[in-house]
């Protein structure tokens, strides 16, 4: 997975504000297949091996999301092979999880939601040499997935589903934003990502070093929607992993744009124009 390793800038983990942390923990363990990496009374870190991919945090007074806001559309868990996606499909069917699915040409994907309505994509990439490009735009589509082929791959495997493979990473994040042009300006001119695909005036996809997308964004919740309220459940933050010199350059861009940075020991935090919190982390 060369698009999710140094020196590529990519999403590391996603933090969620949750109402029922026990129920959410059980879902991410038993249904998604994460391991609990660390646990406190109000916070659970889940992932594979020692790699945290999702962090759940119970916030006092939090209520379920009530309306249309900026925030999470879905986060996307990238599996290492078609076989592992096939085994995940069979497992989710056995768990009676309601699923959506799509063949995006660059990838095959399953879609579901967690108990608090956060969108999740679980996918596998086709070899990047199979992706088609027109100028600087990658060709993606929404076509029916080959369910029989995936199930056959799972049946032919020497092992049944046993949680997520250790090679699993956070493949990308897809956000609801309030203004697509302002979001594009921020992610391209400030964070230094590149637009690799667009869907009219409704959605765009950005990446570092020609991935099909590390970040997607859309205005499907409505243009001009407000930021997710602090006391409503949903996206808390997501991290971007990058080289130190890239973060220094982003800091210069943020300063030039008059955008505030909150400095912490392990990360710098900034908000995009829609109020989504991004933690800038160095490898």
C-alpha positions as CSV (number, residue, x, y, z in Angstrom):
1,X,0.0,0.0,0.0
2,X,2.5,2.5,-1.2
3,X,0.0,5.4,-1.1
4,X,-0.3,5.0,2.7
5,X,3.4,5.0,3.6
6,X,6.1,7.6,4.1
7,X,6.6,10.0,2.3
8,X,2.9,10.2,1.1
9,X,0.6,12.5,3.1
10,X,-2.4,10.5,4.1
11,X,-5.1,10.0,6.7
12,X,-3.9,8.1,9.8
13,X,-6.9,7.8,12.1
14,X,-10.4,9.1,12.7
15,X,-11.7,10.3,16.0
16,X,-15.4,10.0,16.8
17,X,-17.5,11.7,19.5
18,X,-19.9,9.0,20.7
19,X,-23.0,8.7,22.9
20,X,-22.8,5.0,23.9
21,X,-19.1,4.1,24.0
22,X,-19.7,0.5,25.2
23,X,-22.1,-0.3,22.3
24,X,-19.8,1.4,19.8
25,X,-16.7,-0.4,21.1
26,X,-18.5,-3.8,20.8
27,X,-19.5,-2.9,17.2
28,X,-16.0,-2.0,16.1
29,X,-14.6,-5.1,17.7
30,X,-17.2,-7.7,16.8
31,X,-18.5,-6.4,13.5
32,X,-15.6,-4.5,12.0
33,X,-12.9,-6.6,13.5
34,X,-10.7,-4.0,15.2
35,X,-8.6,-4.8,18.3
36,X,-8.7,-2.6,21.4
37,X,-5.3,-1.1,21.5
38,X,-5.8,1.1,24.6
39,X,-8.8,1.9,26.8
40,X,-9.7,4.5,29.4
41,X,-13.0,5.2,31.0
42,X,-14.1,7.7,28.4
43,X,-11.9,6.8,25.5
44,X,-11.2,3.7,23.4
45,X,-8.5,3.4,20.7
46,X,-9.1,0.6,18.1
47,X,-7.1,-0.6,15.2
48,X,-4.8,-3.4,14.1
49,X,-1.5,-4.5,15.8
50,X,-0.2,-1.3,17.4
51,X,-1.8,1.0,14.8
52,X,-4.7,3.0,16.0
53,X,-7.3,3.7,13.2
54,X,-10.4,4.8,15.1
55,X,-10.6,6.6,18.5
56,X,-14.0,6.7,20.3
57,X,-14.5,9.4,22.9
58,X,-17.5,9.7,25.2
59,X,-18.3,13.4,25.8
60,X,-20.4,14.4,28.8
61,X,-23.8,15.8,27.7
62,X,-23.4,14.6,24.1
63,X,-26.6,14.0,22.1
64,X,-27.1,12.1,18.8
65,X,-26.7,14.2,15.6
66,X,-29.9,16.0,15.0
67,X,-29.6,17.7,11.6
68,X,-27.7,18.4,8.4
69,X,-24.2,19.5,9.3
70,X,-20.7,19.5,7.9
71,X,-18.6,16.6,9.2
72,X,-18.3,12.9,8.3
73,X,-19.8,11.3,5.2
74,X,-17.7,8.2,5.7
75,X,-14.3,7.0,6.6
76,X,-12.8,4.2,4.6
77,X,-10.9,1.2,5.8
78,X,-8.5,-0.2,3.2
79,X,-8.0,-3.9,3.1
80,X,-4.9,-5.4,1.5
81,X,-6.5,-7.9,-0.9
82,X,-9.6,-8.9,-2.8
83,X,-9.7,-12.1,-0.7
84,X,-9.8,-10.1,2.5
85,X,-12.7,-8.0,1.1
86,X,-14.5,-11.2,0.2
87,X,-14.1,-12.6,3.7
88,X,-15.4,-9.3,5.1
89,X,-18.4,-9.4,2.8
90,X,-19.3,-12.9,4.0
91,X,-18.8,-12.0,7.6
92,X,-21.0,-8.9,7.4
93,X,-23.7,-10.9,5.7
94,X,-23.6,-13.5,8.5
95,X,-23.9,-10.6,11.0
96,X,-27.0,-9.4,9.2
97,X,-25.5,-6.0,8.5
98,X,-27.3,-3.9,6.0
99,X,-24.8,-3.1,3.2
100,X,-24.4,-1.0,0.1
101,X,-21.7,-1.7,-2.4
102,X,-20.0,-0.3,-5.5
103,X,-17.3,-1.0,-8.0
104,X,-15.5,2.3,-8.5
105,X,-13.1,1.0,-11.2
106,X,-10.1,1.9,-9.0
107,X,-11.5,-0.1,-6.1
108,X,-14.3,-2.4,-4.9
109,X,-16.2,-1.1,-1.8
110,X,-18.7,-2.1,0.8
111,X,-20.8,0.6,2.7
112,X,-22.4,0.4,6.1
113,X,-23.1,2.6,9.2
114,X,-22.1,2.2,12.8
115,X,-24.8,2.2,15.6
116,X,-24.6,6.0,15.8
117,X,-25.0,6.6,12.1
118,X,-21.3,7.2,11.2
119,X,-20.7,6.1,7.6
120,X,-18.1,3.4,7.0
121,X,-16.6,2.2,3.7
122,X,-14.5,-1.0,3.6
123,X,-12.7,-1.5,0.4
124,X,-9.8,-2.9,-1.6
125,X,-7.8,-1.2,-4.3
126,X,-7.1,-2.5,-7.7
127,X,-3.5,-2.2,-8.7
128,X,-2.8,1.4,-9.5
129,X,-1.4,0.3,-12.9
130,X,-5.0,-0.6,-13.8
131,X,-6.4,2.8,-13.0
132,X,-7.3,5.0,-16.0
133,X,-6.3,8.7,-16.1
134,X,-7.4,11.5,-18.5
135,X,-4.9,14.3,-18.1
136,X,-4.7,14.7,-14.3
137,X,-8.1,13.2,-13.5
138,X,-8.5,9.6,-12.4
139,X,-11.5,7.7,-13.9
140,X,-13.9,6.5,-11.2
141,X,-17.5,5.3,-11.5
142,X,-20.3,3.7,-9.4
143,X,-21.0,0.2,-10.9
144,X,-22.4,-3.0,-9.5
145,X,-19.9,-5.0,-7.5
146,X,-19.0,-8.6,-8.4
147,X,-20.6,-10.2,-5.3
148,X,-20.2,-13.9,-6.6
149,X,-16.6,-13.3,-7.4
150,X,-15.9,-11.9,-3.9
151,X,-17.7,-14.7,-2.2
152,X,-15.8,-17.2,-4.3
153,X,-12.5,-15.7,-3.2
154,X,-13.6,-16.0,0.4
155,X,-14.7,-19.6,-0.1
156,X,-11.3,-20.5,-1.7
157,X,-9.4,-19.0,1.2
158,X,-7.6,-21.3,3.5
159,X,-8.8,-19.3,6.5
160,X,-12.1,-17.8,7.5
161,X,-12.7,-14.2,8.6
162,X,-10.7,-13.5,11.8
163,X,-10.8,-9.8,12.2
164,X,-8.9,-7.3,10.1
165,X,-5.6,-8.1,8.5
166,X,-2.6,-6.5,10.1
167,X,-1.9,-4.6,6.8
168,X,-5.2,-2.8,7.1
169,X,-4.9,1.1,7.0
170,X,-7.2,4.1,7.0
171,X,-7.6,4.5,3.2
172,X,-9.3,7.8,3.0
173,X,-12.0,10.1,4.6
174,X,-15.0,11.6,2.8
175,X,-16.4,14.8,4.3
176,X,-19.6,16.9,4.2
177,X,-18.6,20.5,3.6
178,X,-20.6,23.7,3.4
179,X,-18.8,25.3,0.4
180,X,-17.0,23.2,-2.1
181,X,-14.9,26.1,-3.6
182,X,-13.7,27.3,-0.2
183,X,-12.9,23.7,0.8
184,X,-11.0,23.2,-2.4
185,X,-9.0,26.4,-1.9
186,X,-8.1,25.3,1.7
187,X,-7.1,21.7,0.9
188,X,-5.2,22.5,-2.3
189,X,-3.6,25.9,-1.6
190,X,-3.1,25.6,2.1
191,X,-2.6,21.8,2.7
192,X,-1.0,21.2,-0.6
193,X,-3.2,18.3,-1.9
194,X,-4.1,17.8,-5.5
195,X,-7.6,17.5,-7.1
196,X,-7.7,14.1,-8.9
197,X,-11.4,13.9,-9.7
198,X,-14.6,16.0,-9.6
199,X,-18.3,15.2,-9.8
200,X,-19.7,18.4,-11.3
201,X,-20.3,21.1,-8.6
202,X,-21.3,18.4,-6.0
203,X,-18.1,16.6,-5.0
204,X,-14.4,16.5,-5.4
205,X,-11.6,14.2,-4.6
206,X,-8.0,15.1,-3.5
207,X,-4.8,13.2,-3.0
208,X,-1.1,13.3,-2.6
209,X,1.1,11.7,-5.2
210,X,-1.6,10.4,-7.5
211,X,-3.7,8.2,-5.2
212,X,-7.3,8.0,-6.4
213,X,-8.2,10.0,-3.3
214,X,-7.1,10.5,0.3
215,X,-9.8,13.0,1.0
216,X,-13.3,13.3,-0.6
217,X,-15.8,16.1,0.0
218,X,-19.3,16.9,-1.1
219,X,-22.2,19.3,-0.6
220,X,-24.9,16.6,-0.6
221,X,-26.0,17.7,2.9
222,X,-26.7,21.1,1.4
223,X,-24.7,24.2,0.6
224,X,-24.0,26.5,3.5
225,X,-24.6,23.9,6.2
226,X,-23.2,24.7,9.6
227,X,-20.4,23.0,11.4
228,X,-21.3,20.0,13.6
229,X,-22.2,21.4,17.0
230,X,-19.8,20.6,19.8
231,X,-22.4,18.7,21.8
232,X,-23.6,16.5,19.0
233,X,-22.2,13.1,18.1
234,X,-20.1,12.5,15.0
235,X,-16.7,13.4,13.7
236,X,-14.3,14.7,16.4
237,X,-11.2,15.0,14.2
238,X,-9.0,13.1,11.7
239,X,-5.3,13.0,11.4
240,X,-3.1,13.7,8.4
241,X,0.4,12.0,8.5
242,X,3.1,13.9,6.7
243,X,6.8,14.7,6.5
244,X,8.1,17.3,8.9
245,X,9.1,19.7,6.1
246,X,5.5,19.4,4.6
247,X,4.0,20.4,8.0
248,X,6.3,23.4,8.3
249,X,5.3,24.5,4.8
250,X,1.6,24.1,5.7
251,X,2.2,26.2,8.8
252,X,3.6,29.0,6.6
253,X,0.5,28.7,4.4
254,X,-1.8,28.8,7.4
255,X,-0.1,31.8,8.8
256,X,-0.3,33.6,5.4
257,X,-4.0,32.8,5.3
258,X,-4.6,34.0,8.8
259,X,-5.8,30.6,10.0
260,X,-5.1,29.7,13.6
261,X,-3.1,26.6,14.6
262,X,-3.4,24.9,18.0
263,X,-0.1,23.4,18.9
264,X,0.0,20.2,21.0
265,X,2.8,17.9,21.9
266,X,1.9,15.2,19.3
267,X,0.1,17.2,16.7
268,X,-1.0,20.6,15.4
269,X,-4.7,21.1,15.1
270,X,-6.5,23.3,12.5
271,X,-10.1,23.6,11.3
272,X,-11.0,23.5,7.6
273,X,-13.5,26.2,6.4
274,X,-16.5,23.9,7.3
275,X,-15.3,23.4,10.9
276,X,-13.8,19.9,10.5
277,X,-10.9,19.4,12.8
278,X,-7.6,18.1,11.3
279,X,-4.7,17.0,13.4
280,X,-1.4,17.5,11.4
281,X,1.0,14.8,12.5
282,X,4.6,14.0,11.5
283,X,5.6,10.4,10.7
